[in-house]
Amino acid sequence: MSIQTMILQLAQSFGQTLLIFVLTLVFSMPLGLVVYFGKKCKFAPLRWLVEIYISIMRGTPLMLQLMVVFYGPSLLFSVAVPTNWRFIAVIIAFSVNYAAYFAEIYRGGIESIPFGQYEAAQVLG
């Protein structure tokens, strides 16, 4: 194998990795905001469901979640998966995993603001 072939393969792999990274951010950040709002919801069953989701997503290894998303549909529902299912499964698993982390980041950031800052913002309009 020549150096040129190895560099080409590394460049293609880096492109795939970068695409996975960008798509994960694009999907997980807004989903994390939705999860955060679900956690702060006044409707208790929804709040409990979201807290269970966050606990499961943060408490299980990402590799296990990848395996569940990749093999789950075909084993549980006998669904024929498309040829590019591996890439789609990675994006789904990464997005739902990191959405739970982003929800906790949003929660920590918003709850760290003192109440006086909210009052000052209301006074300033």
Secondary structure, 3 states (H helix, E strand, C coil): CCHHHHHHHHHHHHHHHHHHHHHHHHHHHHHHHHHHHHHCCCCHHHHHHHHHHHHHHHHCCHHHHHHHHHHHHHHHCCCCCCCCHHHHHHHHHHHHHHHHHHHHHHHHHHHCCCHHHHHHHHHHC
